[in-house]
Structures are given as C-alpha cells and as structure tokens.
Amino acid sequence: MKMFHKKGAIRTLAGIAVSAVIALTFAGCASSPSSKSTSSDPVKSSSSLSGDLTVSYLSGNPFTDDTLKKFGAMNPGLKIRDVQSTSNTYQAQIRAQLDSGQGPDVIFIWTGSGNAMAAQILGGAGKLVNLSNQPWAKSMDPAAKTLVSLNGKVYGLTTVQNPYGFFYNKDKMKELGITPPTTFSGLINTCKAVRKKGLVLIALGAQTGYLAYGIPAQLANSIAYTKDPNYLTKLGKGEETWTDSKVWNQSLSKALDEYQTMIKAGCFQDNVTGYSEDAVKQMVASGKAVGTYLISAGLPALRALAPDMKIDFATLPATEKASDLVLTANPGSAWGVSASSKNKAAAEALVNYMGTPQRQALDAQANFGFPYTVNKDVKVPAELTGAGKLYKEGKVLLFPTALWPNPEVKQTIIAECQNLLNGNETVDGVLKAVQKSFGGK
C-alpha cells in the first residue's frame, strides 16, 4: 500500500494486509501515453477534497498508478493510499473487507455477475454507491452500461474492452519459420513443430485462474459465433438459458475437446498449473516460448520484461475456416465506490476523473484496449495489429463470464479446467460440473 500526497509517495503496510504489493515507480511512467502533461486533464485542484482515500486494484497497472499520482497532485489536501494484489487473491481479500464494512473507498471491480467482485453482485448486495447521476453515466456505451447496472442503477464505470488471445514474439516466429495459424489443424501442427525444436508455442499460466479456462472459453465463443452470431445477446436478454442453449453447450463441448487436443500436441509447457501469469511472461521474455495466452491488459508487464521485443496478437482458431476467426474481448476493468466509504465526495470525484473523455482515451491506449463502440479510425497499438482487423470488422464477442448468472460458474470452470490440464478430469466431467454450477438459470 502506498500513500500519495503532494510531497511524493510514502510506503506503508499498515491497515490492510496484501498478498502482493507492487512498487510504484513514477519515473517509469514517463514513457507511457498516460504520463504526458496534465494540461489537458479536466479535473482541477479542489481545496474541498481532503482526508484519506483508499483505492484497491490489481497489481501491475502503471496507468492506474499514474492516474492516482495526477489526481493527488490536483488535490493536495487528499492522502491517497493504494492497495494492490494479484488476481488470485484480490477477489476474496477485498470482498471480505467490504463485507466487514472496512473496504477501500474506490474499488476495481468486474463487470456483469460472474464473480463475487462483479458490479451486479456487489450492487445487489448493497456494497456499492449508485452512480447513475454522475456525468459519465449518461454517455456510457449501452453495452458497457448494461454490464455495470442492476435494476436501473449504475454501479460502476467501464470504458474499455480488452482482447484475449495469443501474444507472440514476431522475431521468434520468423526465426522458427512459422506464422500464426488460422485453422485449428494448423494450430496443432504448429504446436508440434515448435515442440520438436525444444520450445513451446504457448506458455500457459494456468495457476492464474482466468488463464486456466480462457482458451476453451475463447474457442467456444468462436464456435458458437459460426452457429449463431447473436447467441450471447440471446443469453444476456434471457431469451435462452445457459443450461438449455444447444449452441453454447455444443460449442463448449467441442472447445474442451480441442483444449485436450492442444494439451496432447504439446502446445503448452509441462505442469502448466504450476506457472502463474507472471512466470509465463518471463518464459516469453527469455525466449523459452514463442508467446503466451493473455488478456491485453497484461501487456504492460510483458513489455516491461522485454522492452525491445516485437509483439503481435493472434486469436486462436477453433475451426478449419480462417473466415470464422472472431475476437473475444473482456468487458474491461470497472470502478465502483464502496457504500461504506467515509469519503464518498473524494471517491466519486476520482471515478469522475477516470470517466472523462481524456482519461478514457488514455486508458484504452495505455491498457491495450479498444472502445466498445467500433471506431474504424481508432489507433491500433502495434502489439494488437492482429486484432485490429477483426475489431474494425465488428467481429467482436464479449468474454462469456460477463454474462454468467452467478460467481460459482467461474470458480467451477477454473477448478475443472485445472483438473483437465493435470489429467485428473475428463471433458464430460468438466461439462457436467459447469452445467450444474449454472443452477438452471
């Protein structure tokens, strides 16, 4: 945890225990898009904002570090403390604090209802402030607004969607004489060819929850899209249920079969559940793997490890037609204000600052994301070149977790996919467990 005030950053571990605390190195932020002059920042210094303000979020996000630094500089009366932890511990840790009435003031949350720290779950439990009357809420993209709203009330700010996929070292690809596969059979052949050369195509950090099931979820999305491009819309509106949807069930079944085929073909390193997201980024940086499967928001940490590496993106193919490729994107980060906050004025002011057009644009750029509304003129980062074409064609599906009806589904599929990866579960066993977790909703 750090404290930001007009004299700089003071390190302290008092108050809230965190499992991982990442140091904020503000000199390092100078090269990021978000570190430019604050002359365009629309929130001015306010002498009325004072007291303590605690902000919790996932570790390894220089843009958020920079946001707090700038907001603190504009509001010198505030003492801003940050609490950072990894994705494996954050949800349980912060939710326990919120349940005890001792949580942070401003909270990084998830969209939808897929986990215990999702906007709709927290909003429904009375843990978040209703932000419907804030200036950014009226102009929020409709799709984004739906994911952070419940019963007509807006509980969070979200602006960016982040692609999931295969981020690879372009020079390593060239060295090995391979190109990103566009068919599933091509993917398997590429995995085998790379393995014969003593490397792995995809370093998989399945110890980190979302990475254990991310690939089959993305493959299922692609397969389902070929059957019904509107399948997620129907599920989101309640026209179909997750347990009854033939499109979803058939697609997930095939995707899990493909996942198992990838395991057997050596697409990943051995003992993948023993590797965290950070560990596999190290594998790519050291040249032991061609690339890794990530959400694009994780790229800054990879870039920090390998600043000179030429990185690009490819979506993993699930069919035998290159034209079936579709981009799967996470709804992105969201920010909420704790209902138990003792400094709601400052907390809401910070979220409003994050929601200004200037900060939203910088957020998308710094966190390697795309705006929800397809913009053909959007500047695509070099690391997302392979995603840009699909985005501009409008071939984008949300990661299905955002629409899952309860947090149990996500926890179940994480555990079951980890068991599948370890050889302790069958595809049929995974399917049955996941379906049961939906609870018939």
ROZAPA-500114 format. One record per residue (C-alpha): x, y, z; residue in one letter. Coordinates in Angstrom, 3 decimals, always signed. Layout:
N
+----------+----------+----------+---+
:        X :        Y :        Z : r :
+----------+----------+----------+---+
:        X :        Y :        Z : a :
...
+----------+----------+----------+---+
! end
This chain:
441
+----------+----------+----------+---+
:        X :        Y :        Z : r :
+----------+----------+----------+---+
:   +0.000 :   +0.000 :   +0.000 : m :
:   +1.273 :   +3.479 :   -0.818 : k :
:   +0.252 :   +6.957 :   +0.172 : m :
:   +0.184 :   +9.699 :   -2.452 : f :
:   +0.324 :  +13.333 :   -1.418 : h :
:   +1.938 :  +16.495 :   -2.679 : k :
:   +5.368 :  +15.527 :   -1.314 : k :
:   +5.510 :  +12.178 :   -3.091 : g :
:   +4.924 :   +8.543 :   -2.252 : a :
:   +5.280 :   +7.072 :   +1.238 : i :
:   +5.379 :   +3.294 :   +1.573 : r :
:   +3.359 :   +1.720 :   +4.358 : t :
:   +1.950 :   -1.718 :   +5.095 : l :
:   -0.279 :   -0.622 :   +7.925 : a :
:   -4.020 :   -1.084 :   +7.861 : g :
:   -4.748 :   -3.647 :   +5.176 : i :
:   -2.743 :   -6.804 :   +4.543 : a :
:   -1.995 :   -7.546 :   +0.909 : v :
:   -0.525 :  -10.672 :   -0.572 : s :
:   +1.459 :   -8.825 :   -3.188 : a :
:   +2.397 :   -5.174 :   -3.273 : v :
:   +3.930 :   -3.763 :   -6.410 : i :
:   +6.079 :   -0.668 :   -6.013 : a :
:   +5.017 :   +2.352 :   -7.959 : l :
:   +7.961 :   +3.655 :   -9.943 : t :
:   +6.788 :   +7.002 :  -11.214 : f :
:   +9.910 :   +7.633 :  -13.211 : a :
:   +8.948 :   +4.599 :  -15.280 : g :
:   +5.590 :   +6.109 :  -16.097 : c :
:   +7.214 :   +8.918 :  -18.004 : a :
:   +7.374 :   +6.888 :  -21.194 : s :
:   +3.752 :   +5.788 :  -21.122 : s :
:   +0.991 :   +7.601 :  -23.014 : p :
:   -0.690 :   +8.449 :  -19.731 : s :
:   +2.284 :  +10.345 :  -18.387 : s :
:   +2.112 :  +13.352 :  -20.663 : k :
:   +1.434 :  +16.847 :  -19.446 : s :
:   -1.621 :  +17.248 :  -17.250 : t :
:   -2.615 :  +20.401 :  -19.091 : s :
:   -5.454 :  +18.524 :  -20.770 : s :
:   -6.692 :  +16.910 :  -17.571 : d :
:  -10.134 :  +18.398 :  -16.970 : p :
:  -10.369 :  +17.996 :  -13.190 : v :
:   -8.868 :  +20.960 :  -11.408 : k :
:   -7.432 :  +21.148 :   -7.936 : s :
:  -10.138 :  +21.331 :   -5.320 : s :
:   -9.480 :  +22.553 :   -1.812 : s :
:  -12.754 :  +20.923 :   -0.733 : s :
:  -11.339 :  +17.424 :   -1.253 : l :
:   -9.414 :  +16.339 :   +1.812 : s :
:   -8.891 :  +13.447 :   +4.176 : g :
:   -7.940 :   +9.876 :   +3.376 : d :
:   -8.840 :   +7.988 :   +0.198 : l :
:   -8.033 :   +4.300 :   -0.250 : t :
:   -8.062 :   +2.753 :   -3.737 : v :
:   -7.812 :   -1.001 :   -4.421 : s :
:   -6.867 :   -2.584 :   -7.745 : y :
:   -4.918 :   -5.400 :   -9.388 : l :
:   -1.160 :   -5.106 :   -9.239 : s :
:   +0.937 :   -4.301 :  -12.272 : g :
:   -1.096 :   -1.435 :  -13.756 : n :
:   +1.127 :   +1.620 :  -14.357 : p :
:   -1.769 :   +3.590 :  -15.839 : f :
:   -3.763 :   +3.408 :  -12.600 : t :
:   -0.623 :   +4.290 :  -10.653 : d :
:   -0.249 :   +7.361 :  -12.863 : d :
:   -3.939 :   +8.262 :  -12.540 : t :
:   -3.670 :   +8.352 :   -8.754 : l :
:   -0.492 :  +10.398 :   -8.927 : k :
:   -2.107 :  +13.018 :  -11.171 : k :
:   -5.350 :  +13.159 :   -9.194 : f :
:   -3.366 :  +13.513 :   -5.973 : g :
:   -1.319 :  +16.360 :   -7.445 : a :
:   -4.513 :  +18.179 :   -8.398 : m :
:   -5.973 :  +17.634 :   -4.936 : n :
:   -3.133 :  +18.185 :   -2.445 : p :
:   -5.491 :  +18.000 :   +0.518 : g :
:   -6.059 :  +14.287 :   -0.129 : l :
:   -3.920 :  +11.472 :   +1.210 : k :
:   -4.396 :   +8.702 :   -1.350 : i :
:   -3.431 :   +5.174 :   -0.363 : r :
:   -3.388 :   +2.296 :   -2.824 : d :
:   -3.893 :   -1.399 :   -2.106 : v :
:   -2.671 :   -3.750 :   -4.836 : q :
:   -2.813 :   -7.532 :   -5.039 : s :
:   -2.755 :  -10.249 :   -7.669 : t :
:   -5.858 :  -11.611 :   -9.394 : s :
:   -5.592 :  -14.869 :   -7.435 : n :
:   -6.116 :  -13.138 :   -4.079 : t :
:   -7.829 :   -9.848 :   -4.869 : y :
:  -11.452 :  -11.006 :   -5.058 : q :
:  -11.600 :  -12.881 :   -1.755 : a :
:   -9.495 :  -10.292 :   +0.023 : q :
:  -11.393 :   -7.152 :   -0.970 : i :
:  -14.832 :   -8.805 :   -0.758 : r :
:  -14.098 :   -9.824 :   +2.845 : a :
:  -13.169 :   -6.230 :   +3.639 : q :
:  -16.351 :   -4.906 :   +2.024 : l :
:  -18.466 :   -7.407 :   +3.948 : d :
:  -16.908 :   -6.206 :   +7.192 : s :
:  -17.614 :   -2.562 :   +6.333 : g :
:  -13.893 :   -1.771 :   +6.245 : q :
:  -13.245 :   -1.850 :   +2.498 : g :
:  -11.432 :   +0.667 :   +0.291 : p :
:  -13.216 :   +3.798 :   -0.913 : d :
:  -12.697 :   +3.258 :   -4.650 : v :
:  -12.599 :   -0.322 :   -5.883 : i :
:  -11.521 :   -2.079 :   -9.042 : f :
:  -14.447 :   -4.376 :   -9.861 : i :
:  -15.533 :   -6.683 :  -12.663 : w :
:  -18.459 :   -6.183 :  -14.980 : t :
:  -21.555 :   -8.398 :  -15.010 : g :
:  -22.222 :  -11.025 :  -12.352 : s :
:  -19.556 :  -13.652 :  -12.931 : g :
:  -17.724 :  -13.385 :   -9.603 : n :
:  -18.046 :  -12.092 :   -6.053 : a :
:  -16.462 :   -8.751 :   -7.022 : m :
:  -18.654 :   -8.135 :  -10.078 : a :
:  -20.694 :   -4.937 :  -10.322 : a :
:  -24.116 :   -6.585 :  -10.358 : q :
:  -23.277 :   -8.893 :   -7.444 : i :
:  -21.868 :   -6.096 :   -5.293 : l :
:  -24.601 :   -3.656 :   -6.299 : g :
:  -27.313 :   -6.173 :   -5.472 : g :
:  -25.701 :   -6.775 :   -2.075 : a :
:  -25.710 :   -3.064 :   -1.251 : g :
:  -21.923 :   -2.793 :   -1.286 : k :
:  -21.661 :   -0.062 :   -3.944 : l :
:  -22.866 :   +3.513 :   -4.324 : v :
:  -25.433 :   +4.236 :   -7.056 : n :
:  -23.524 :   +6.324 :   -9.618 : l :
:  -26.398 :   +6.856 :  -12.064 : s :
:  -26.298 :  +10.641 :  -11.692 : n :
:  -22.594 :  +11.026 :  -12.399 : q :
:  -21.717 :  +12.933 :  -15.613 : p :
:  -20.183 :   +9.976 :  -17.467 : w :
:  -23.116 :   +7.625 :  -16.765 : a :
:  -25.417 :   +9.345 :  -19.267 : k :
:  -22.995 :   +8.966 :  -22.173 : s :
:  -21.684 :   +5.477 :  -21.407 : m :
:  -21.842 :   +2.947 :  -24.233 : d :
:  -25.131 :   +0.968 :  -23.879 : p :
:  -23.395 :   -2.425 :  -23.847 : a :
:  -20.942 :   -1.259 :  -21.221 : a :
:  -23.695 :   +0.319 :  -19.151 : k :
:  -25.705 :   -2.903 :  -19.082 : t :
:  -22.758 :   -4.784 :  -17.603 : l :
:  -22.385 :   -2.447 :  -14.617 : v :
:  -26.076 :   -1.821 :  -13.942 : s :
:  -28.765 :   -3.573 :  -11.930 : l :
:  -32.435 :   -2.639 :  -11.659 : n :
:  -31.817 :   +0.627 :  -13.475 : g :
:  -28.951 :   +1.725 :  -11.239 : k :
:  -25.383 :   +2.201 :  -12.471 : v :
:  -22.800 :   +0.842 :  -10.045 : y :
:  -19.576 :   +1.207 :  -11.975 : g :
:  -17.587 :   +2.974 :  -14.655 : l :
:  -16.215 :   +0.881 :  -17.517 : t :
:  -14.885 :   +2.227 :  -20.801 : t :
:  -12.526 :   -0.246 :  -22.462 : v :
:  -12.719 :   -3.817 :  -23.769 : q :
:   -9.531 :   -5.880 :  -23.794 : n :
:   -8.912 :   -8.703 :  -26.297 : p :
:   -7.936 :  -12.183 :  -25.134 : y :
:   -5.543 :  -14.138 :  -27.281 : g :
:   -2.075 :  -15.297 :  -28.230 : f :
:   +0.599 :  -12.632 :  -27.862 : f :
:   +3.791 :  -13.697 :  -29.550 : y :
:   +7.373 :  -12.702 :  -30.292 : n :
:   +7.417 :  -11.799 :  -34.002 : k :
:  +11.162 :  -12.351 :  -34.355 : d :
:  +10.910 :  -15.785 :  -32.723 : k :
:   +8.132 :  -16.700 :  -35.166 : m :
:  +10.343 :  -15.644 :  -38.060 : k :
:  +13.342 :  -17.488 :  -36.658 : e :
:  +11.331 :  -20.716 :  -36.457 : l :
:   +9.853 :  -20.229 :  -39.919 : g :
:   +6.236 :  -20.245 :  -38.744 : i :
:   +3.243 :  -17.917 :  -38.974 : t :
:   +0.183 :  -17.511 :  -36.739 : p :
:   -2.188 :  -20.405 :  -37.594 : p :
:   -5.654 :  -19.569 :  -38.912 : t :
:   -7.183 :  -23.071 :  -38.659 : t :
:   -7.347 :  -25.465 :  -35.732 : f :
:   -5.446 :  -28.204 :  -37.559 : s :
:   -2.818 :  -25.622 :  -38.448 : g :
:   -2.575 :  -24.688 :  -34.767 : l :
:   -1.940 :  -28.306 :  -33.767 : i :
:   +0.682 :  -28.790 :  -36.490 : n :
:   +2.439 :  -25.597 :  -35.436 : t :
:   +2.474 :  -26.704 :  -31.779 : c :
:   +4.111 :  -29.999 :  -32.736 : k :
:   +6.677 :  -28.332 :  -34.994 : a :
:   +7.725 :  -25.848 :  -32.304 : v :
:   +7.904 :  -28.571 :  -29.658 : r :
:  +10.322 :  -30.567 :  -31.825 : k :
:  +12.649 :  -27.572 :  -31.703 : k :
:  +12.720 :  -27.603 :  -27.905 : g :
:  +10.290 :  -24.718 :  -27.352 : l :
:   +6.587 :  -24.324 :  -26.726 : v :
:   +4.229 :  -22.250 :  -28.810 : l :
:   +2.053 :  -21.046 :  -25.933 : i :
:   +3.330 :  -20.545 :  -22.397 : a :
:   +0.208 :  -21.052 :  -20.291 : l :
:   -0.031 :  -19.680 :  -16.745 : g :
:   -2.895 :  -21.895 :  -15.604 : a :
:   -2.090 :  -21.327 :  -11.945 : q :
:   -3.710 :  -17.931 :  -12.506 : t :
:   -7.442 :  -18.632 :  -12.572 : g :
:   -8.625 :  -16.909 :  -15.729 : y :
:   -5.816 :  -18.422 :  -17.776 : l :
:   -6.872 :  -21.966 :  -16.891 : a :
:  -10.190 :  -21.624 :  -18.741 : y :
:   -9.529 :  -18.665 :  -21.044 : g :
:   -8.610 :  -20.728 :  -24.106 : i :
:  -11.644 :  -23.080 :  -24.099 : p :
:  -13.944 :  -20.116 :  -23.375 : a :
:  -12.487 :  -18.258 :  -26.355 : q :
:  -12.686 :  -21.337 :  -28.605 : l :
:  -16.311 :  -21.907 :  -27.531 : a :
:  -17.108 :  -18.297 :  -28.391 : n :
:  -15.667 :  -18.731 :  -31.882 : s :
:  -17.511 :  -21.999 :  -32.496 : i :
:  -20.795 :  -20.576 :  -31.222 : a :
:  -20.381 :  -17.498 :  -33.435 : y :
:  -20.372 :  -19.740 :  -36.522 : t :
:  -23.659 :  -21.278 :  -35.384 : k :
:  -25.392 :  -18.086 :  -34.213 : d :
:  -23.616 :  -14.691 :  -34.159 : p :
:  -26.265 :  -13.429 :  -31.717 : n :
:  -26.048 :  -16.252 :  -29.204 : y :
:  -24.605 :  -14.088 :  -26.416 : l :
:  -27.262 :  -11.420 :  -26.963 : t :
:  -29.987 :  -14.037 :  -26.546 : k :
:  -28.394 :  -15.366 :  -23.366 : l :
:  -27.889 :  -11.869 :  -21.992 : g :
:  -31.531 :  -10.979 :  -22.575 : k :
:  -32.756 :  -14.210 :  -21.021 : g :
:  -34.251 :  -15.484 :  -24.277 : e :
:  -32.235 :  -18.660 :  -23.679 : e :
:  -30.571 :  -20.089 :  -20.566 : t :
:  -27.021 :  -21.296 :  -20.273 : w :
:  -28.196 :  -24.785 :  -19.356 : t :
:  -30.677 :  -25.036 :  -22.246 : d :
:  -28.693 :  -23.336 :  -25.017 : s :
:  -27.701 :  -26.002 :  -27.539 : k :
:  -25.351 :  -23.556 :  -29.232 : v :
:  -23.425 :  -22.895 :  -26.017 : w :
:  -23.354 :  -26.497 :  -24.780 : n :
:  -22.269 :  -27.964 :  -28.104 : q :
:  -19.669 :  -25.238 :  -28.564 : s :
:  -18.198 :  -25.645 :  -25.083 : l :
:  -18.051 :  -29.417 :  -25.517 : s :
:  -16.134 :  -29.102 :  -28.790 : k :
:  -13.888 :  -26.388 :  -27.334 : a :
:  -12.924 :  -28.586 :  -24.386 : l :
:  -12.145 :  -31.451 :  -26.787 : d :
:   -9.900 :  -29.062 :  -28.712 : e :
:   -8.258 :  -27.901 :  -25.475 : y :
:   -7.415 :  -31.500 :  -24.663 : q :
:   -6.028 :  -31.970 :  -28.178 : t :
:   -3.808 :  -28.923 :  -27.643 : m :
:   -2.525 :  -30.403 :  -24.392 : i :
:   -1.638 :  -33.695 :  -26.075 : k :
:   +0.018 :  -31.898 :  -29.012 : a :
:   +2.415 :  -30.109 :  -26.651 : g :
:   +1.063 :  -26.625 :  -27.304 : c :
:   +1.874 :  -25.718 :  -23.685 : f :
:   +4.797 :  -26.320 :  -21.340 : q :
:   +4.614 :  -29.183 :  -18.848 : d :
:   +2.935 :  -28.657 :  -15.464 : n :
:   +1.011 :  -25.577 :  -16.604 : v :
:   -0.895 :  -25.296 :  -13.312 : t :
:   +2.435 :  -24.677 :  -11.616 : g :
:   +3.002 :  -21.500 :  -13.633 : y :
:   +1.495 :  -18.110 :  -12.845 : s :
:   +0.778 :  -15.340 :  -15.332 : e :
:   +3.977 :  -13.594 :  -14.267 : d :
:   +6.030 :  -16.781 :  -14.705 : a :
:   +4.913 :  -17.356 :  -18.305 : v :
:   +5.659 :  -13.770 :  -19.220 : k :
:   +9.180 :  -14.488 :  -18.049 : q :
:   +9.256 :  -17.552 :  -20.326 : m :
:   +8.402 :  -15.408 :  -23.351 : v :
:  +10.858 :  -12.688 :  -22.377 : a :
:  +13.651 :  -15.255 :  -22.014 : s :
:  +12.889 :  -16.917 :  -25.364 : g :
:  +11.687 :  -20.242 :  -23.926 : k :
:   +8.271 :  -19.814 :  -25.519 : a :
:   +7.104 :  -18.215 :  -28.755 : v :
:   +4.278 :  -16.454 :  -26.958 : g :
:   +1.680 :  -16.658 :  -24.228 : t :
:   -2.084 :  -16.513 :  -23.835 : y :
:   -3.135 :  -13.281 :  -22.120 : l :
:   -5.678 :  -10.553 :  -21.814 : i :
:   -4.263 :   -7.461 :  -23.492 : s :
:   -4.335 :   -5.522 :  -20.212 : a :
:   -1.438 :   -7.750 :  -19.127 : g :
:   +0.815 :   -6.494 :  -21.907 : l :
:   +2.459 :   -3.631 :  -19.978 : p :
:   +4.077 :   -6.141 :  -17.628 : a :
:   +5.313 :   -8.253 :  -20.567 : l :
:   +6.579 :   -5.145 :  -22.306 : r :
:   +8.460 :   -4.158 :  -19.148 : a :
:  +10.239 :   -7.522 :  -19.153 : l :
:  +11.096 :   -7.315 :  -22.854 : a :
:  +11.110 :   -3.651 :  -23.913 : p :
:  +12.684 :   -4.331 :  -27.314 : d :
:  +10.615 :   -7.358 :  -28.277 : m :
:   +8.348 :   -7.041 :  -31.325 : k :
:   +4.983 :   -8.335 :  -30.103 : i :
:   +1.831 :   -9.065 :  -32.070 : d :
:   -1.532 :  -10.716 :  -31.453 : f :
:   -3.403 :  -13.649 :  -32.934 : a :
:   -6.773 :  -15.071 :  -31.982 : t :
:   -6.656 :  -18.845 :  -31.594 : l :
:   -8.584 :  -20.655 :  -34.353 : p :
:  -11.335 :  -23.126 :  -33.447 : a :
:  -12.456 :  -24.237 :  -36.924 : t :
:  -10.997 :  -25.055 :  -40.322 : e :
:  -12.039 :  -21.729 :  -41.886 : k :
:   -9.926 :  -18.620 :  -41.427 : a :
:  -13.073 :  -16.573 :  -42.054 : s :
:  -14.520 :  -17.958 :  -38.798 : d :
:  -11.963 :  -16.133 :  -36.667 : l :
:  -13.607 :  -13.808 :  -34.154 : v :
:  -12.166 :  -11.594 :  -31.454 : l :
:  -13.084 :  -12.377 :  -27.842 : t :
:  -12.794 :   -9.347 :  -25.567 : a :
:  -13.130 :   -8.883 :  -21.850 : n :
:  -15.526 :   -6.081 :  -20.883 : p :
:  -12.561 :   -4.411 :  -19.258 : g :
:  -11.945 :   -3.003 :  -15.845 : s :
:  -14.609 :   -1.201 :  -13.914 : a :
:  -14.503 :   +1.123 :  -10.952 : w :
:  -17.003 :   +1.472 :   -8.155 : g :
:  -17.387 :   +3.402 :   -4.906 : v :
:  -17.870 :   +1.490 :   -1.671 : s :
:  -21.159 :   +2.116 :   +0.107 : a :
:  -19.187 :   +2.129 :   +3.364 : s :
:  -16.718 :   +4.771 :   +2.167 : s :
:  -16.078 :   +7.523 :   +4.698 : k :
:  -15.014 :   +9.916 :   +1.950 : n :
:  -17.640 :   +9.499 :   -0.776 : k :
:  -17.118 :  +13.007 :   -2.183 : a :
:  -13.466 :  +12.316 :   -2.952 : a :
:  -14.203 :   +8.761 :   -4.111 : a :
:  -16.847 :   +9.913 :   -6.592 : e :
:  -14.571 :  +12.741 :   -7.771 : a :
:  -11.818 :  +10.227 :   -8.563 : l :
:  -14.184 :   +7.976 :  -10.529 : v :
:  -15.496 :  +11.036 :  -12.394 : n :
:  -11.905 :  +11.947 :  -13.257 : y :
:  -11.380 :   +8.442 :  -14.624 : m :
:  -14.563 :   +8.829 :  -16.669 : g :
:  -13.584 :  +11.988 :  -18.546 : t :
:  -13.054 :  +11.561 :  -22.315 : p :
:   -9.379 :  +12.450 :  -21.973 : q :
:   -8.667 :   +9.787 :  -19.374 : r :
:  -10.815 :   +7.204 :  -21.187 : q :
:   -8.786 :   +7.650 :  -24.365 : a :
:   -5.526 :   +7.341 :  -22.436 : l :
:   -6.907 :   +4.306 :  -20.591 : d :
:   -7.593 :   +2.457 :  -23.854 : a :
:   -4.165 :   +3.348 :  -25.197 : q :
:   -2.226 :   +2.522 :  -22.033 : a :
:   -4.039 :   -0.752 :  -21.348 : n :
:   -4.016 :   -2.006 :  -24.940 : f :
:   -7.788 :   -1.998 :  -25.316 : g :
:  -10.468 :   -0.864 :  -27.725 : f :
:  -13.513 :   +1.368 :  -27.241 : p :
:  -16.809 :   -0.541 :  -27.010 : y :
:  -18.281 :   +1.298 :  -29.965 : t :
:  -16.410 :   +0.177 :  -33.070 : v :
:  -14.366 :   +3.086 :  -34.366 : n :
:  -12.634 :   +2.460 :  -37.688 : k :
:  -10.335 :   +5.412 :  -37.045 : d :
:   -9.089 :   +4.117 :  -33.699 : v :
:   -5.319 :   +3.912 :  -33.407 : k :
:   -4.362 :   +0.259 :  -33.046 : v :
:   -1.222 :   -0.372 :  -30.960 : p :
:   +1.480 :   -2.341 :  -32.767 : a :
:   +1.039 :   -5.157 :  -30.260 : e :
:   -2.616 :   -5.522 :  -31.314 : l :
:   -2.142 :   -5.363 :  -35.088 : t :
:   -3.555 :   -8.871 :  -35.450 : g :
:   -6.667 :   -7.872 :  -33.514 : a :
:   -7.285 :   -4.576 :  -35.307 : g :
:   -8.795 :   -6.053 :  -38.455 : k :
:  -11.350 :   -8.170 :  -36.560 : l :
:  -12.218 :   -5.221 :  -34.313 : y :
:  -12.803 :   -2.861 :  -37.222 : k :
:  -14.926 :   -5.503 :  -38.959 : e :
:  -17.105 :   -5.661 :  -35.857 : g :
:  -16.299 :   -9.350 :  -35.277 : k :
:  -16.047 :   -8.996 :  -31.512 : v :
:  -17.728 :  -11.101 :  -28.830 : l :
:  -17.663 :  -10.436 :  -25.110 : l :
:  -15.916 :  -12.961 :  -22.904 : f :
:  -18.862 :  -15.097 :  -21.685 : p :
:  -18.028 :  -14.727 :  -17.985 : t :
:  -19.576 :  -11.243 :  -18.016 : a :
:  -22.982 :  -12.804 :  -18.606 : l :
:  -22.756 :  -15.831 :  -16.331 : w :
:  -25.534 :  -15.766 :  -13.729 : p :
:  -23.520 :  -16.403 :  -10.573 : n :
:  -19.920 :  -16.424 :   -9.275 : p :
:  -19.937 :  -20.194 :   -8.763 : e :
:  -19.699 :  -20.822 :  -12.521 : v :
:  -16.343 :  -19.117 :  -12.823 : k :
:  -14.866 :  -20.832 :   -9.784 : q :
:  -16.115 :  -24.184 :  -11.046 : t :
:  -14.712 :  -23.864 :  -14.554 : i :
:  -11.349 :  -22.694 :  -13.181 : i :
:  -11.046 :  -25.737 :  -10.913 : a :
:  -12.352 :  -28.166 :  -13.534 : e :
:  -10.067 :  -26.878 :  -16.293 : c :
:   -7.077 :  -27.068 :  -13.960 : q :
:   -8.038 :  -30.685 :  -13.271 : n :
:   -8.339 :  -31.318 :  -17.018 : l :
:   -4.903 :  -29.843 :  -17.593 : l :
:   -3.466 :  -32.079 :  -14.871 : n :
:   -5.107 :  -35.184 :  -16.319 : g :
:   -7.447 :  -35.554 :  -13.347 : n :
:  -10.723 :  -34.818 :  -15.150 : e :
:  -12.462 :  -35.685 :  -18.398 : t :
:  -14.178 :  -33.341 :  -20.830 : v :
:  -17.519 :  -34.860 :  -19.870 : d :
:  -16.745 :  -34.272 :  -16.188 : g :
:  -15.931 :  -30.623 :  -16.829 : v :
:  -19.155 :  -30.131 :  -18.797 : l :
:  -21.342 :  -31.690 :  -16.107 : k :
:  -19.754 :  -29.656 :  -13.332 : a :
:  -20.080 :  -26.395 :  -15.257 : v :
:  -23.687 :  -27.052 :  -16.173 : q :
:  -24.522 :  -27.840 :  -12.552 : k :
:  -22.936 :  -24.577 :  -11.425 : s :
:  -25.296 :  -22.584 :  -13.665 : f :
:  -28.080 :  -23.713 :  -11.361 : g :
:  -30.555 :  -23.939 :  -14.214 : g :
:  -30.503 :  -20.171 :  -14.749 : k :
+----------+----------+----------+---+
! end
